[in-house]
Amino acid sequence: GSVWYVDISADGNYLLSGGRDGSVRLWSLETFEQVALLGEHGSYVRGVAFSPDGRFGVSASADEMIKVWDLSANSELHTLVGHTDEVQYAFFSADSHQIFSVGDDGTMRKWDRESGRMLAVMDPNGDLPYLSGKMLNENFVVAGNENGEIDLWNVSQQSLVFTFSRLDGEVLTIDIMASGSIMATGSDEGEVILWDIASRDQIQIQREHADTVVGVAFSTSGRE
């Protein structure tokens, strides 16, 4: 089936993919061959991510579940259950010990990677589906919703700190520069915005795409 989402490991050696057929696959970027079919969800996969240490993977699905994968054994470690609607994306904390997930139920959830236990539910009480998210640093996470807003959460205190002003359309993708100073966002209206995180102001707006922006990424050098 169609591949809907990919992620590349920090060392650049492996690629993780999620498909419309619900499959999650690990690939070698040295041989360009499949290493393992890790497993399958009951519906299409909306997002995949490596842990920063490269030892684990996570996948988010329309089946309302998140799966955690042990990449040393190429096997499923946990199935995380708690969201009440499609899970749009999941990602790891900087130390690889925690997992964050966002979904159409309008919540962001925090999980313990080792036990699979849900640690917290962060709900802005707006009932707007969260469509994207990214770890800013060890204490803060950003999550984008379908109303063009990006919420900044203090995850240690489980409190909503700030909401970045609205974009045109749904916030489908977010990336953070390695320095942690700049955020890039993309929307279904073809808009890409660069934000200064400290001042919380827009630095640059680009509307050169004719259709949906499904991914944004900074280079490792941070210059692009």
C-alpha positions in Angstrom: 0.0 0.0 0.0 0.9 3.7 -0.1 3.6 4.9 2.3 2.2 7.8 4.4 5.0 8.6 6.7 8.8 8.0 7.1 11.5 8.9 9.6 15.3 8.6 9.5 17.4 7.5 12.5 19.8 10.0 14.0 22.8 8.1 12.7 21.3 8.2 9.1 21.6 4.4 8.7 17.9 3.4 8.9 14.5 4.5 7.8 11.1 3.7 9.5 8.0 3.8 7.3 4.3 3.6 8.0 1.7 2.7 5.3 -1.9 3.0 4.4 -2.0 -0.8 4.8 -1.2 -0.4 8.5 2.3 -1.9 8.2 5.4 -0.5 9.9 8.7 -1.4 8.3 12.4 -0.9 9.0 14.8 -0.2 6.1 18.5 0.0 5.7 19.8 3.1 4.0 23.1 1.4 3.3 21.6 -1.5 1.3 18.2 0.1 0.5 16.6 -3.2 1.5 13.9 -3.9 4.1 15.3 -5.1 7.4 12.0 -6.1 9.0 8.3 -5.9 8.8 7.9 -4.9 12.4 4.1 -5.4 12.6 0.8 -4.0 11.6 -1.9 -1.7 12.9 -5.6 -2.3 12.4 -5.8 0.8 10.2 -3.5 3.2 8.3 -0.4 4.6 10.0 -0.4 8.4 10.5 3.1 8.8 11.8 6.3 7.0 12.8 9.4 8.2 14.7 12.7 6.9 15.9 13.9 7.4 19.5 16.9 9.8 19.7 19.1 6.9 20.9 18.0 4.8 17.8 17.0 1.8 19.9 13.2 2.2 19.6 10.5 3.2 17.2 6.9 4.4 17.6 4.0 4.4 15.3 0.6 6.2 15.5 -2.5 5.0 13.7 -6.1 5.7 12.9 -6.9 2.6 14.9 -6.6 4.9 18.0 -3.4 3.1 19.1 0.3 3.7 19.4 2.8 0.9 19.0 6.3 0.9 20.5 8.9 -1.1 18.7 12.1 -2.6 20.0 14.5 -2.2 17.1 17.2 -4.4 18.5 14.8 -7.3 18.4 12.6 -6.0 15.6 9.5 -6.7 17.7 6.6 -5.0 19.3 7.3 -3.8 22.9 4.0 -2.2 23.8 0.6 -1.2 22.4 -0.5 2.1 24.0 -4.2 2.4 24.4 -6.0 5.6 25.7 -6.9 7.9 22.8 -10.5 7.9 21.8 -10.1 8.9 18.2 -7.4 8.6 15.5 -3.8 9.1 16.7 -2.1 11.5 14.3 1.5 11.5 15.5 3.8 10.2 18.3 7.3 11.1 19.2 10.0 10.5 21.9 11.4 12.8 24.6 15.0 13.8 24.2 16.2 11.1 26.6 14.1 8.4 24.8 12.4 7.4 28.1 9.0 9.0 27.4 6.6 9.1 24.4 4.1 11.9 23.5 1.1 11.4 21.3 -1.4 13.7 19.7 -4.8 12.9 18.2 -8.2 13.7 16.9 -9.6 13.5 20.4 -7.9 16.9 21.0 -5.5 15.6 23.6 -1.8 15.1 24.0 -0.8 12.2 26.1 2.5 11.3 27.9 3.6 7.7 28.2 6.4 5.8 29.9 8.3 3.9 27.2 9.6 1.1 29.5 6.3 0.1 31.1 3.8 1.4 28.5 1.9 3.2 31.2 0.1 6.5 30.5 1.5 9.2 32.7 -0.6 12.3 31.8 -3.4 13.6 29.6 -3.0 17.2 28.5 -6.3 18.6 27.2 -6.7 22.3 26.2 -10.5 21.9 26.6 -11.0 23.1 23.0 -11.9 19.7 21.5 -9.8 20.6 18.4 -8.0 17.7 17.0 -4.2 17.8 17.4 -2.6 16.9 14.1 1.2 17.4 14.8 3.7 17.7 17.5 7.4 18.1 18.4 9.6 18.0 21.4 11.1 21.5 22.0 13.4 20.5 24.9 13.2 18.3 28.0 10.4 20.4 29.5 8.4 21.8 26.6 6.4 20.3 23.7 4.5 22.0 20.8 1.4 20.6 19.2 -0.5 22.0 16.2 -4.3 21.7 15.8 -6.8 21.9 12.9 -7.6 25.5 13.7 -4.2 26.8 12.7 -2.9 27.1 16.3 0.3 25.8 17.9 0.1 25.1 21.6 3.2 25.3 23.8 3.0 22.9 26.7 5.1 22.6 29.8 5.0 18.8 30.1 6.6 18.6 33.5 3.8 20.8 34.9 1.2 19.6 32.4 0.2 23.2 31.8 -0.6 25.1 28.6 1.9 28.0 28.5 1.2 29.8 25.2 -0.7 29.5 21.9 1.0 30.7 18.8 -1.2 32.9 16.6 -3.3 31.2 13.9 -2.0 30.0 10.5 -4.1 29.6 7.4 -5.4 26.1 7.6 -4.6 23.0 9.7 -1.1 22.6 11.2 0.0 19.3 9.7 3.7 19.3 10.4 6.2 20.9 12.8 10.0 20.8 13.1 12.4 22.4 15.5 15.9 23.7 14.6 18.7 21.7 16.4 19.5 24.9 18.4 15.9 25.0 19.7 15.5 28.6 18.6 13.4 28.4 15.5 10.3 26.4 14.7 8.9 25.6 11.2 5.3 24.8 10.6 3.4 23.7 7.5 -0.4 23.7 6.8 -3.0 22.2 4.4 -3.2 25.7 2.8 0.3 25.4 1.4 1.7 27.8 4.0 5.2 27.4 5.7 6.0 29.7 8.6 9.3 30.2 10.5 8.8 31.2 14.2 11.3 32.7 16.7 10.5 30.6 19.8 12.0 33.0 22.3 10.0 36.0 21.1 7.1 33.8 19.8 6.9 36.0 16.7 6.7 35.0 13.0 10.0 35.4 11.2 9.1 34.4 7.7 6.0 33.3 5.8 6.2 31.4 2.6 3.1 30.6 0.4 4.9 29.1 -2.6 3.2 25.7 -2.4 0.1 25.2 -4.4 -1.3 22.5 -2.1 -0.9 20.8 1.3 2.4 20.9 3.1 2.8 17.4 4.6 6.3 17.8 5.9 8.9 20.4 7.0 12.4 19.7 8.2 15.6 21.6 9.1 19.0 20.4 7.9 21.3 19.1 10.6 23.4 22.3 10.2 20.4 24.4 10.8 21.2 26.6 7.8 18.3 25.3 5.7 
